[in-house]
Amino acid sequence: MTALRVHPDVAEAVAADRPVVALESTLIAHGLPRPGNLDVARELEATVAAAGAVPATVGVIEGVAVVGLDTQQLTRLATGADVAKLGIRDLGPALATRRDGATTVGSTAVLAARAGIGFFATGGLGGVHREARDTWDESADLDALAGAPVTVVCAGVKSILDVGATLERLESRNVTVLGYRTRCFPGFYLTDSGFALDWCADTPEEVAEVLDARARLGLATSALVVANPLPADEQLDPELHDRVLAEALRRLRAEGVTGKAVTPFLLAALHEGTGGASLTANIRLVRSNAELAARLAVAWSQRAA
């Protein structure tokens, strides 16, 4: 049985060295409310295409990892009642049991790389949780990025995480983090998380130069993270964000929420506490990241031509 299936349009573009951008499906299946999640999925693919690249949304359909979901498959993951959330460790069991599943940042990055795709757009990375000193709760995304040769465009890491510890982990794994037109690491809903970056680039061509330098040194074995912040006038109000998050963290501890339930609990609390403003910011940032990833892919393709 086939384990990995690449959409013909995607395979043709990869073979011809045309720009391709991978998109994750966990955002669609688990991160956005229905029925608008399917509209966002289609909009992200259209955004990538409008910027000159081929979109390739990644997911698992009936036990087959698919790079480049077709319309029916995308609808299936967006509307299905039993769509599993699949990190790298979950792919084997999901394929063996012929499950439908949505891929996380880590599993999307790995599958995209296996299909020969070098660019990937997402919302925010997973990372080290705030109580990790006691719980050891750390996203598998970090290890995945250390071994996946893809350029990941994101809006930093989710602000519910320990941002400083996450950046330290990325550094120790030799994952380069490049700010796009900023020296401030973004905080997902927020333009600035409060942590500075060592490196930045102002144009897609400058990012392509970094990629070329890495390749010439034989360093293109790990991810390049391009941190793309929301403009300040589009971010979630920082005071509102901090107040709602503080209350959500208090409730989290009071109710004893742990493990995989932490992230959806906090994101739901932010959505409720901000009156939906966090969702609006989320959609803005994933749209922006999809467009930038496509522009980077185009710049790299033109450089290689």
Backbone as CSV, one residue per row, in Angstrom:
resi,resn,N_x,N_y,N_z,CA_x,CA_y,CA_z,C_x,C_y,C_z
1,MET,0.841,-1.205,0.000,0.000,0.000,0.000,0.873,1.251,0.000
2,THR,0.508,2.236,-0.804,1.262,3.484,-0.883,1.208,4.221,0.444
3,ALA,2.379,4.662,0.935,2.430,5.402,2.195,2.365,6.905,1.958
4,LEU,2.968,7.377,0.869,3.025,8.810,0.570,2.574,9.037,-0.863
5,ARG,1.586,9.908,-1.017,1.072,10.230,-2.353,1.196,11.741,-2.575
6,VAL,1.833,12.119,-3.659,2.016,13.526,-3.996,1.089,13.864,-5.159
7,HIS,0.316,14.933,-5.010,-0.604,15.351,-6.077,0.184,15.575,-7.370
8,PRO,-0.337,15.132,-8.501,0.393,15.270,-9.768,0.857,16.697,-10.058
9,ASP,0.020,17.700,-9.768,0.423,19.089,-10.025,1.617,19.476,-9.160
10,VAL,1.622,18.988,-7.927,2.727,19.280,-7.014,3.985,18.560,-7.463
11,ALA,3.849,17.276,-7.801,5.005,16.500,-8.249,5.620,17.095,-9.508
12,GLU,4.780,17.544,-10.422,5.272,18.151,-11.666,6.034,19.443,-11.377
13,ALA,5.498,20.268,-10.450,6.155,21.526,-10.113,7.495,21.279,-9.424
14,VAL,7.544,20.309,-8.513,8.797,19.977,-7.832,9.836,19.497,-8.841
15,ALA,9.426,18.631,-9.745,10.355,18.079,-10.742,10.910,19.164,-11.660
16,ALA,10.109,20.203,-11.900,10.521,21.294,-12.797,11.170,22.449,-12.041
17,ASP,11.399,22.270,-10.727,11.993,23.318,-9.885,11.159,24.594,-9.863
18,ARG,9.834,24.435,-9.977,8.959,25.587,-9.830,8.601,25.771,-8.360
19,PRO,8.229,26.974,-7.952,7.962,27.225,-6.535,6.733,26.493,-6.021
20,VAL,6.888,25.847,-4.869,5.810,25.113,-4.207,5.828,25.477,-2.725
21,VAL,4.660,25.614,-2.121,4.549,25.919,-0.688,3.635,24.895,-0.032
22,ALA,4.137,24.243,1.000,3.328,23.311,1.784,2.514,24.076,2.822
23,LEU,1.328,23.550,3.123,0.449,24.129,4.137,0.006,23.013,5.068
24,GLU,-0.087,23.296,6.352,-0.506,22.265,7.307,-2.028,22.140,7.339
25,SER,-2.507,21.009,7.863,-3.948,20.799,7.933,-4.496,20.810,9.360
26,THR,-3.641,20.739,10.380,-4.139,20.815,11.757,-4.822,22.154,12.019
27,LEU,-4.261,23.207,11.457,-4.896,24.527,11.571,-6.339,24.474,11.092
28,ILE,-6.565,23.767,9.986,-7.896,23.704,9.391,-8.815,22.786,10.180
29,ALA,-8.333,21.599,10.529,-9.181,20.602,11.178,-9.409,20.884,12.658
30,HIS,-8.408,21.482,13.327,-8.487,21.630,14.782,-8.297,23.060,15.289
31,GLY,-7.748,23.940,14.454,-7.399,25.261,14.948,-8.405,26.360,14.673
32,LEU,-9.306,26.127,13.714,-10.271,27.150,13.330,-11.690,26.588,13.442
33,PRO,-12.652,27.434,13.821,-14.035,26.952,13.976,-14.699,26.678,12.627
34,ARG,-15.636,25.741,12.646,-16.430,25.428,11.464,-17.631,26.361,11.387
35,PRO,-18.133,26.615,10.199,-17.714,26.108,8.887,-16.671,26.984,8.189
36,GLY,-16.263,28.076,8.845,-15.334,29.003,8.201,-13.958,28.421,7.962
37,ASN,-13.626,27.320,8.645,-12.288,26.745,8.478,-12.014,26.307,7.044
38,LEU,-13.030,25.770,6.368,-12.831,25.333,4.988,-12.618,26.535,4.074
39,ASP,-13.323,27.614,4.322,-13.124,28.830,3.529,-11.700,29.346,3.688
40,VAL,-11.179,29.305,4.922,-9.805,29.756,5.162,-8.816,28.849,4.443
41,ALA,-9.054,27.553,4.481,-8.162,26.612,3.792,-8.080,26.928,2.302
42,ARG,-9.226,27.172,1.717,-9.244,27.501,0.289,-8.586,28.850,0.025
43,GLU,-8.797,29.792,0.936,-8.202,31.123,0.770,-6.678,31.049,0.842
44,LEU,-6.145,30.221,1.747,-4.697,30.097,1.865,-4.096,29.519,0.592
45,GLU,-4.746,28.514,0.032,-4.250,27.947,-1.223,-4.314,28.974,-2.341
46,ALA,-5.393,29.745,-2.387,-5.530,30.780,-3.415,-4.480,31.871,-3.238
47,THR,-4.157,32.195,-1.993,-3.137,33.212,-1.712,-1.781,32.767,-2.229
48,VAL,-1.433,31.511,-1.979,-0.161,30.969,-2.470,-0.129,30.995,-4.000
49,ALA,-1.208,30.575,-4.616,-1.263,30.540,-6.084,-1.159,31.940,-6.677
50,ALA,-1.836,32.924,-6.052,-1.811,34.294,-6.561,-0.416,34.897,-6.485
51,ALA,0.393,34.427,-5.534,1.753,34.940,-5.383,2.750,34.184,-6.251
52,GLY,2.272,33.223,-7.045,3.132,32.584,-8.031,3.658,31.209,-7.693
53,ALA,3.136,30.584,-6.624,3.611,29.258,-6.247,2.459,28.246,-6.281
54,VAL,2.806,26.983,-6.247,1.815,25.904,-6.220,1.542,25.541,-4.763
55,PRO,0.282,25.598,-4.312,-0.033,25.223,-2.935,-0.100,23.711,-2.778
56,ALA,0.359,23.216,-1.618,0.316,21.782,-1.341,-0.073,21.581,0.114
57,THR,-1.379,21.507,0.384,-1.830,21.234,1.739,-1.597,19.760,2.044
58,VAL,-1.095,19.494,3.245,-0.657,18.142,3.620,-1.630,17.543,4.631
59,GLY,-1.933,16.270,4.500,-2.792,15.579,5.443,-2.729,14.082,5.214
60,VAL,-3.499,13.343,6.004,-3.561,11.888,5.856,-5.006,11.503,5.554
61,ILE,-5.200,10.773,4.470,-6.528,10.340,4.025,-6.563,8.820,3.936
62,GLU,-7.396,8.215,4.774,-7.556,6.752,4.793,-6.206,6.034,4.839
63,GLY,-5.334,6.518,5.707,-4.065,5.846,5.903,-3.001,6.112,4.868
64,VAL,-3.178,7.157,4.073,-2.163,7.557,3.093,-1.785,9.006,3.348
65,ALA,-0.491,9.271,3.512,-0.023,10.642,3.658,-0.081,11.316,2.294
66,VAL,-0.805,12.425,2.222,-1.041,13.104,0.951,-0.398,14.488,0.994
67,VAL,0.431,14.773,0.026,1.041,16.099,-0.126,0.376,16.750,-1.331
68,GLY,-0.543,17.662,-1.046,-1.330,18.289,-2.095,-2.740,17.726,-2.107
69,LEU,-3.509,18.032,-1.063,-4.879,17.540,-0.974,-5.725,18.120,-2.104
70,ASP,-6.586,17.286,-2.702,-7.510,17.821,-3.687,-8.728,18.401,-2.971
71,THR,-9.659,18.955,-3.718,-10.809,19.645,-3.118,-11.616,18.726,-2.214
72,GLN,-11.865,17.511,-2.670,-12.649,16.567,-1.876,-11.919,16.184,-0.591
73,GLN,-10.617,15.967,-0.680,-9.842,15.581,0.494,-9.753,16.723,1.507
74,LEU,-9.583,17.942,1.000,-9.523,19.100,1.889,-10.845,19.268,2.630
75,THR,-11.936,19.111,1.923,-13.261,19.196,2.544,-13.442,18.107,3.584
76,ARG,-12.944,16.931,3.289,-13.063,15.793,4.217,-12.374,16.097,5.550
77,LEU,-11.175,16.663,5.496,-10.471,16.965,6.738,-11.083,18.159,7.470
78,ALA,-11.633,19.101,6.730,-12.219,20.285,7.353,-13.559,19.998,8.013
79,THR,-14.253,18.978,7.547,-15.612,18.727,8.028,-15.781,17.392,8.736
80,GLY,-14.768,16.534,8.704,-14.884,15.197,9.267,-15.069,15.203,10.777
81,ALA,-15.771,14.194,11.271,-16.075,14.111,12.703,-14.977,13.414,13.491
82,ASP,-14.110,12.676,12.826,-13.102,11.893,13.537,-11.742,12.047,12.867
83,VAL,-11.284,13.290,12.785,-9.993,13.580,12.164,-8.939,13.677,13.267
84,ALA,-7.967,12.786,13.235,-6.942,12.761,14.271,-5.925,13.881,14.059
85,LYS,-5.324,14.332,15.141,-4.227,15.297,15.077,-2.932,14.500,15.082
86,LEU,-2.143,14.628,14.004,-1.013,13.737,13.793,0.330,14.451,13.823
87,GLY,1.080,14.212,14.892,2.484,14.562,14.897,3.273,13.461,14.208
88,ILE,4.580,13.589,14.163,5.409,12.589,13.485,5.215,11.213,14.107
89,ARG,5.168,11.154,15.432,5.062,9.864,16.110,3.744,9.147,15.791
90,ASP,2.732,9.923,15.376,1.407,9.358,15.123,1.224,8.845,13.697
91,LEU,2.154,9.166,12.803,1.949,8.831,11.404,1.892,7.323,11.166
92,GLY,2.792,6.581,11.803,2.802,5.132,11.615,1.488,4.474,12.011
93,PRO,1.016,4.702,13.254,-0.269,4.106,13.640,-1.434,4.570,12.770
94,ALA,-1.430,5.855,12.377,-2.532,6.366,11.552,-2.555,5.687,10.189
95,LEU,-1.389,5.484,9.602,-1.346,4.808,8.307,-1.742,3.341,8.452
96,ALA,-1.280,2.704,9.521,-1.573,1.288,9.708,-3.055,1.022,9.925
97,THR,-3.741,1.973,10.576,-5.178,1.806,10.870,-6.069,2.538,9.875
98,ARG,-5.446,3.103,8.841,-6.164,3.766,7.745,-7.059,4.903,8.236
99,ARG,-6.495,5.717,9.109,-7.218,6.845,9.660,-7.120,8.068,8.761
100,ASP,-8.046,8.994,8.956,-7.912,10.351,8.437,-7.206,11.166,9.505
101,GLY,-6.325,12.056,9.095,-5.632,12.857,10.081,-5.119,14.161,9.515
102,ALA,-5.024,15.149,10.409,-4.469,16.455,10.062,-3.051,16.543,10.604
103,THR,-2.142,17.052,9.795,-0.730,17.084,10.173,-0.365,18.366,10.901
104,THR,0.481,18.216,11.920,0.986,19.345,12.698,2.135,20.019,11.957
105,VAL,2.702,21.046,12.583,3.871,21.713,12.001,4.986,20.697,11.749
106,GLY,5.293,19.885,12.773,6.393,18.943,12.639,6.172,17.913,11.561
107,SER,5.010,17.274,11.558,4.760,16.227,10.563,4.601,16.808,9.163
108,THR,4.041,18.010,9.059,3.936,18.654,7.742,5.319,18.969,7.184
109,ALA,6.201,19.487,8.043,7.555,19.820,7.599,8.282,18.579,7.088
110,VAL,8.161,17.477,7.815,8.849,16.246,7.431,8.281,15.688,6.133
111,LEU,6.962,15.642,6.004,6.353,15.104,4.782,6.627,16.002,3.580
112,ALA,6.615,17.315,3.795,6.933,18.235,2.701,8.357,18.002,2.205
113,ALA,9.284,17.860,3.149,10.683,17.621,2.770,10.820,16.304,2.007
114,ARG,10.072,15.269,2.433,10.137,13.980,1.736,9.628,14.104,0.301
115,ALA,8.721,15.048,0.089,8.177,15.254,-1.259,9.015,16.227,-2.075
116,GLY,10.102,16.732,-1.508,10.980,17.643,-2.229,10.564,19.098,-2.165
117,ILE,9.681,19.442,-1.229,9.209,20.825,-1.089,10.063,21.545,-0.058
118,GLY,10.524,22.749,-0.394,11.433,23.467,0.488,10.826,24.607,1.265
119,PHE,9.527,24.881,1.069,8.904,26.029,1.737,7.576,25.621,2.348
120,PHE,7.296,26.180,3.504,6.151,25.755,4.305,5.628,26.970,5.073
121,ALA,4.334,27.205,5.004,3.709,28.314,5.733,2.791,27.774,6.811
122,THR,2.865,28.373,7.996,1.987,27.993,9.089,1.623,29.244,9.876
123,GLY,0.876,29.064,10.965,0.533,30.204,11.821,1.643,30.469,12.806
124,GLY,1.714,29.623,13.844,2.766,29.751,14.839,3.334,28.386,15.161
125,LEU,4.600,28.350,15.540,5.244,27.099,15.896,4.812,26.647,17.281
126,GLY,4.908,25.344,17.517,4.820,24.837,18.871,6.137,25.109,19.579
127,GLY,6.149,24.928,20.886,7.375,25.213,21.607,7.339,24.695,23.029
128,VAL,8.099,25.349,23.889,8.195,24.963,25.297,7.036,25.598,26.057
129,HIS,6.306,24.788,26.817,5.178,25.319,27.584,5.665,26.009,28.855
130,ARG,4.825,26.872,29.377,5.212,27.719,30.513,5.536,26.930,31.769
131,GLU,4.933,25.771,31.937,5.175,24.959,33.132,6.133,23.808,32.840
132,ALA,6.952,23.947,31.799,7.776,22.828,31.345,8.803,22.380,32.383
133,ARG,9.200,23.253,33.281,10.152,22.847,34.317,9.577,21.752,35.210
134,ASP,8.260,21.721,35.302,7.601,20.698,36.119,6.993,19.584,35.278
135,THR,6.512,19.935,34.083,5.768,18.961,33.275,6.577,18.338,32.144
136,TRP,7.699,18.950,31.768,8.496,18.531,30.615,7.683,18.633,29.323
137,ASP,6.712,19.531,29.298,5.831,19.659,28.137,6.495,20.541,27.086
138,GLU,6.903,19.924,26.019,7.605,20.630,24.942,7.144,20.049,23.618
139,SER,6.832,20.920,22.666,6.315,20.473,21.384,7.350,19.676,20.597
140,ALA,6.872,18.619,19.944,7.734,17.830,19.065,8.121,18.611,17.817
141,ASP,7.473,19.753,17.576,7.847,20.600,16.428,9.326,20.943,16.456
142,LEU,9.872,21.174,17.650,11.246,21.654,17.767,12.240,20.621,17.246
143,ASP,12.067,19.366,17.631,12.946,18.317,17.115,12.740,18.116,15.622
144,ALA,11.488,18.208,15.183,11.200,18.018,13.761,11.920,19.065,12.917
145,LEU,11.892,20.315,13.364,12.530,21.386,12.600,14.048,21.210,12.564
146,ALA,14.591,20.588,13.584,16.038,20.365,13.603,16.481,19.386,12.535
147,GLY,15.542,18.573,12.018,15.910,17.583,11.027,15.212,17.708,9.695
148,ALA,14.478,18.809,9.490,13.726,18.975,8.243,14.286,20.158,7.453
149,PRO,14.830,19.936,6.265,15.429,21.013,5.472,14.381,21.835,4.727
150,VAL,13.577,22.576,5.481,12.538,23.413,4.891,12.633,24.821,5.470
151,THR,12.138,25.776,4.707,12.009,27.146,5.193,10.587,27.328,5.686
152,VAL,10.433,27.625,6.969,9.123,27.717,7.605,8.797,29.176,7.897
153,VAL,7.735,29.674,7.298,7.293,31.044,7.568,6.192,30.978,8.624
154,CYS,6.393,31.713,9.706,5.451,31.672,10.822,5.393,33.043,11.476
155,ALA,4.443,33.201,12.399,4.349,34.437,13.189,4.922,34.191,14.570
156,GLY,6.083,33.544,14.615,6.714,33.224,15.880,6.104,31.971,16.479
157,VAL,6.009,31.956,17.799,5.354,30.841,18.491,4.117,31.372,19.192
158,LYS,3.195,30.496,19.493,1.973,30.915,20.165,2.311,31.604,21.489
159,SER,1.644,32.702,21.746,1.969,33.530,22.907,1.628,32.856,24.228
160,ILE,0.920,31.720,24.183,0.610,30.989,25.403,1.818,30.190,25.892
161,LEU,2.891,30.134,25.088,4.067,29.342,25.409,5.136,30.167,26.116
162,ASP,6.195,29.501,26.532,7.374,30.160,27.082,8.267,30.526,25.892
163,VAL,8.154,31.763,25.457,8.823,32.180,24.220,10.334,32.130,24.364
164,GLY,10.854,32.646,25.488,12.299,32.651,25.703,12.888,31.257,25.696
165,ALA,12.242,30.337,26.389,12.736,28.956,26.441,12.667,28.303,25.059
166,THR,11.630,28.620,24.289,11.505,28.069,22.942,12.644,28.538,22.047
167,LEU,12.970,29.819,22.129,14.094,30.333,21.332,15.411,29.676,21.745
168,GLU,15.586,29.433,23.036,16.799,28.748,23.493,16.859,27.333,22.919
169,ARG,15.733,26.653,22.897,15.694,25.303,22.350,16.019,25.296,20.858
170,LEU,15.464,26.254,20.126,15.763,26.342,18.698,17.251,26.595,18.469
171,GLU,17.831,27.440,19.306,19.273,27.709,19.172,20.081,26.445,19.438
172,SER,19.740,25.716,20.492,20.508,24.521,20.826,20.361,23.436,19.768
173,ARG,19.293,23.497,18.972,19.085,22.527,17.892,19.621,23.050,16.555
174,ASN,20.300,24.196,16.591,20.890,24.788,15.387,19.861,25.127,14.325
175,VAL,18.680,25.563,14.770,17.644,26.030,13.854,17.770,27.551,13.748
176,THR,18.100,28.043,12.569,18.264,29.475,12.356,16.908,30.167,12.360
177,VAL,16.818,31.277,13.100,15.594,32.083,13.132,15.914,33.446,12.546
178,LEU,15.197,33.805,11.511,15.434,35.035,10.763,14.181,35.901,10.840
179,GLY,14.303,37.105,11.358,13.156,38.003,11.365,12.945,38.599,9.983
180,TYR,11.691,38.680,9.543,11.418,39.313,8.260,11.041,40.765,8.504
181,ARG,11.960,41.649,8.137,11.808,43.084,8.335,11.636,43.450,9.805
182,THR,12.259,42.662,10.672,12.180,42.942,12.102,13.342,42.283,12.827
183,ARG,13.765,42.891,13.942,14.709,42.269,14.857,14.003,41.811,16.127
184,CYS,12.671,41.871,16.121,11.870,41.454,17.274,11.139,40.160,16.935
185,PHE,11.289,39.154,17.774,10.587,37.901,17.523,9.101,38.103,17.791
186,PRO,8.248,37.820,16.801,6.813,38.049,17.001,6.206,37.054,17.987
187,GLY,5.083,37.452,18.567,4.395,36.615,19.543,3.047,36.154,19.047
188,PHE,2.998,35.665,17.818,1.762,35.136,17.228,0.734,36.249,17.084
189,TYR,-0.174,36.411,18.043,-1.164,37.482,17.968,-0.513,38.862,18.106
190,LEU,0.688,38.897,18.671,1.368,40.162,18.979,2.538,40.385,18.031
191,THR,2.749,41.637,17.662,3.844,41.986,16.764,5.203,41.695,17.379
192,ASP,5.334,41.895,18.686,6.613,41.757,19.385,6.403,40.960,20.664
193,SER,7.112,39.839,20.774,7.002,39.007,21.972,7.860,39.523,23.117
194,GLY,8.712,40.509,22.817,9.627,41.017,23.831,11.016,40.412,23.753
195,PHE,11.268,39.550,22.764,12.571,38.907,22.608,13.197,39.330,21.287
196,ALA,14.480,39.672,21.349,15.199,40.167,20.172,15.773,39.014,19.359
197,LEU,15.970,39.270,18.071,16.575,38.300,17.155,17.945,38.803,16.701
198,ASP,18.830,37.865,16.425,20.175,38.227,15.968,20.217,38.583,14.492
199,TRP,19.282,38.021,13.715,19.368,38.141,12.269,18.017,38.520,11.685
200,CYS,18.076,39.274,10.582,16.838,39.622,9.886,17.122,39.769,8.396
201,ALA,16.060,39.762,7.614,16.144,39.986,6.168,14.987,40.890,5.775
202,ASP,15.222,41.727,4.784,14.208,42.708,4.394,13.496,42.380,3.091
203,THR,13.999,41.412,2.344,13.387,41.066,1.057,13.443,39.557,0.859
204,PRO,12.586,39.023,-0.008,12.686,37.598,-0.338,14.051,37.236,-0.918
205,GLU,14.646,38.146,-1.665,15.959,37.876,-2.256,17.033,37.707,-1.181
206,GLU,16.936,38.471,-0.093,17.897,38.325,1.002,17.727,36.981,1.701
207,VAL,16.500,36.534,1.852,16.273,35.204,2.426,16.877,34.143,1.507
208,ALA,16.706,34.315,0.206,17.275,33.361,-0.753,18.798,33.323,-0.644
209,GLU,19.417,34.460,-0.373,20.869,34.496,-0.192,21.288,33.695,1.033
210,VAL,20.512,33.797,2.100,20.797,33.009,3.302,20.682,31.517,2.987
211,LEU,19.638,31.138,2.273,19.463,29.737,1.898,20.624,29.241,1.035
212,ASP,21.062,30.076,0.119,22.172,29.696,-0.756,23.455,29.501,0.046
213,ALA,23.704,30.409,0.993,24.906,30.302,1.825,24.876,29.027,2.660
214,ARG,23.715,28.705,3.222,23.582,27.472,3.999,23.855,26.244,3.133
215,ALA,23.316,26.270,1.919,23.495,25.132,1.021,24.959,24.949,0.645
216,ARG,25.651,26.058,0.384,27.054,25.964,-0.017,27.941,25.440,1.107
217,LEU,27.508,25.655,2.364,28.261,25.146,3.504,27.801,23.761,3.951
218,GLY,26.808,23.214,3.254,26.291,21.910,3.639,25.468,21.947,4.912
219,LEU,24.850,23.096,5.189,24.084,23.275,6.428,22.571,23.179,6.223
220,ALA,22.152,22.857,5.021,20.714,22.829,4.730,20.095,21.502,5.173
221,THR,20.361,21.132,6.412,19.813,19.891,6.958,18.760,20.159,8.019
222,SER,18.647,21.399,8.441,17.640,21.789,9.426,16.802,22.915,8.845
223,ALA,15.730,23.253,9.552,14.824,24.284,9.055,15.427,25.680,9.206
224,LEU,15.008,26.552,8.316,15.207,27.988,8.472,13.849,28.569,8.833
225,VAL,13.749,29.151,10.015,12.496,29.751,10.465,12.496,31.233,10.112
226,VAL,11.533,31.664,9.321,11.371,33.069,8.973,10.187,33.603,9.780
227,ALA,10.501,34.492,10.714,9.480,35.020,11.635,8.871,36.282,11.031
228,ASN,7.581,36.196,10.719,6.893,37.249,9.982,5.800,37.853,10.869
229,PRO,6.042,39.005,11.483,5.067,39.547,12.435,3.879,40.220,11.757
230,LEU,2.759,40.214,12.456,1.642,41.049,12.037,2.041,42.515,12.155
231,PRO,1.570,43.381,11.250,1.756,44.817,11.451,1.133,45.237,12.780
232,ALA,1.702,46.259,13.393,1.236,46.681,14.719,-0.242,47.039,14.733
233,ASP,-0.742,47.578,13.618,-2.153,47.982,13.595,-3.092,46.804,13.332
234,GLU,-2.544,45.597,13.130,-3.368,44.415,12.925,-3.252,43.411,14.068
235,GLN,-2.353,43.665,15.006,-2.171,42.733,16.107,-3.335,42.805,17.093
236,LEU,-3.429,41.785,17.944,-4.386,41.810,19.044,-3.929,42.861,20.042
237,ASP,-4.867,43.614,20.602,-4.504,44.642,21.576,-3.655,44.015,22.689
238,PRO,-2.405,44.458,22.881,-1.514,43.809,23.861,-2.069,43.784,25.276
239,GLU,-2.702,44.866,25.704,-3.243,44.897,27.071,-4.363,43.874,27.222
240,LEU,-5.245,43.800,26.227,-6.326,42.816,26.252,-5.749,41.409,26.245
241,HIS,-4.774,41.172,25.390,-4.131,39.867,25.296,-3.569,39.435,26.644
242,ASP,-2.796,40.313,27.283,-2.136,39.952,28.540,-3.153,39.688,29.643
243,ARG,-4.199,40.490,29.685,-5.209,40.329,30.732,-5.975,39.009,30.557
244,VAL,-6.391,38.731,29.330,-7.154,37.517,29.081,-6.286,36.277,29.287
245,LEU,-5.033,36.335,28.841,-4.139,35.189,29.003,-3.854,34.914,30.479
246,ALA,-3.657,35.955,31.263,-3.404,35.768,32.699,-4.577,35.061,33.369
247,GLU,-5.790,35.456,33.019,-6.969,34.822,33.596,-7.093,33.376,33.102
248,ALA,-6.770,33.143,31.837,-6.839,31.783,31.292,-5.832,30.871,31.986
249,LEU,-4.639,31.370,32.255,-3.632,30.575,32.948,-4.064,30.272,34.384
250,ARG,-4.719,31.235,35.017,-5.233,31.005,36.377,-6.274,29.889,36.359
251,ARG,-7.194,29.939,35.392,-8.227,28.906,35.277,-7.612,27.549,34.944
252,LEU,-6.583,27.570,34.115,-5.903,26.332,33.730,-5.395,25.600,34.968
253,ARG,-4.722,26.343,35.840,-4.178,25.734,37.056,-5.290,25.301,38.005
254,ALA,-6.320,26.133,38.120,-7.417,25.835,39.043,-8.178,24.581,38.619
255,GLU,-8.312,24.375,37.313,-9.079,23.236,36.810,-8.223,21.997,36.546
256,GLY,-6.910,22.136,36.758,-6.023,20.994,36.607,-5.869,20.498,35.191
257,VAL,-5.961,21.385,34.216,-5.810,20.998,32.812,-4.335,20.747,32.511
258,THR,-4.034,19.623,31.893,-2.644,19.274,31.602,-2.522,18.625,30.228
259,GLY,-1.271,18.402,29.812,-0.982,17.652,28.593,-1.532,18.280,27.332
260,LYS,-2.049,17.426,26.437,-2.535,17.885,25.144,-3.713,18.847,25.254
261,ALA,-4.390,18.836,26.422,-5.564,19.692,26.588,-5.201,21.151,26.843
262,VAL,-3.929,21.434,27.157,-3.533,22.790,27.536,-3.721,23.786,26.397
263,THR,-3.154,23.468,25.225,-3.205,24.421,24.116,-4.630,24.730,23.667
264,PRO,-5.484,23.732,23.388,-6.861,24.082,22.994,-7.624,24.823,24.082
265,PHE,-7.349,24.511,25.351,-8.007,25.218,26.450,-7.651,26.699,26.425
266,LEU,-6.357,27.005,26.309,-5.922,28.396,26.335,-6.361,29.154,25.089
267,LEU,-6.298,28.513,23.925,-6.728,29.185,22.698,-8.228,29.483,22.731
268,ALA,-9.014,28.545,23.270,-10.452,28.775,23.391,-10.734,29.907,24.366
269,ALA,-9.977,29.962,25.451,-10.159,31.035,26.432,-9.819,32.393,25.832
270,LEU,-8.774,32.439,25.008,-8.421,33.685,24.333,-9.508,34.114,23.356
271,HIS,-10.033,33.159,22.630,-11.098,33.466,21.673,-12.310,34.050,22.397
272,GLU,-12.695,33.396,23.475,-13.859,33.859,24.234,-13.588,35.200,24.910
273,GLY,-12.419,35.317,25.520,-12.118,36.516,26.297,-11.868,37.754,25.460
274,THR,-11.504,37.555,24.187,-11.256,38.705,23.306,-12.430,38.975,22.380
275,GLY,-13.514,38.260,22.587,-14.678,38.465,21.735,-14.433,38.111,20.282
276,GLY,-13.568,37.128,20.047,-13.274,36.692,18.685,-12.141,37.442,18.012
277,ALA,-11.583,38.459,18.690,-10.500,39.242,18.075,-9.257,38.391,17.846
278,SER,-9.004,37.394,18.716,-7.840,36.534,18.526,-7.985,35.700,17.253
279,LEU,-9.197,35.265,16.941,-9.434,34.504,15.713,-9.178,35.366,14.486
280,THR,-9.628,36.609,14.528,-9.400,37.530,13.409,-7.910,37.722,13.168
281,ALA,-7.139,37.901,14.258,-5.692,38.058,14.137,-5.051,36.785,13.596
282,ASN,-5.553,35.636,14.035,-5.019,34.356,13.576,-5.176,34.211,12.067
283,ILE,-6.340,34.517,11.551,-6.587,34.400,10.116,-5.712,35.387,9.338
284,ARG,-5.561,36.585,9.858,-4.698,37.572,9.196,-3.263,37.064,9.087
285,LEU,-2.761,36.505,10.171,-1.346,36.121,10.170,-1.087,34.892,9.301
286,VAL,-1.997,33.928,9.266,-1.747,32.769,8.404,-1.838,33.170,6.932
287,ARG,-2.710,34.103,6.617,-2.801,34.601,5.249,-1.502,35.316,4.857
288,SER,-0.993,36.149,5.751,0.256,36.864,5.498,1.423,35.895,5.335
289,ASN,1.458,34.866,6.167,2.552,33.894,6.092,2.497,33.085,4.803
290,ALA,1.297,32.742,4.355,1.164,31.996,3.099,1.679,32.830,1.929
291,GLU,1.330,34.110,1.928,1.790,34.981,0.844,3.306,35.122,0.860
292,LEU,3.884,35.345,2.053,5.330,35.511,2.132,6.049,34.229,1.747
293,ALA,5.563,33.087,2.195,6.203,31.820,1.833,6.233,31.636,0.320
294,ALA,5.154,32.009,-0.348,5.119,31.903,-1.805,6.127,32.845,-2.448
295,ARG,6.226,34.051,-1.920,7.202,34.998,-2.465,8.631,34.502,-2.258
296,LEU,8.901,33.877,-1.122,10.227,33.313,-0.873,10.513,32.162,-1.836
297,ALA,9.509,31.310,-2.042,9.675,30.188,-2.960,9.949,30.667,-4.386
298,VAL,9.254,31.724,-4.785,9.471,32.294,-6.114,10.882,32.868,-6.230
299,ALA,11.324,33.604,-5.200,12.663,34.197,-5.218,13.745,33.106,-5.303
300,TRP,13.543,32.023,-4.564,14.516,30.922,-4.599,14.513,30.240,-5.961
301,SER,13.356,30.042,-6.540,13.234,29.413,-7.841,13.915,30.255,-8.919
302,GLN,13.741,31.552,-8.855,14.353,32.453,-9.827,15.869,32.470,-9.669
303,ARG,16.353,32.368,-8.418,17.778,32.370,-8.189,18.416,31.095,-8.742
304,ALA,17.687,29.993,-8.609,18.225,28.710,-9.050,18.146,28.547,-10.572
305,ALA,17.302,29.376,-11.216,17.103,29.219,-12.662,18.354,29.618,-13.452
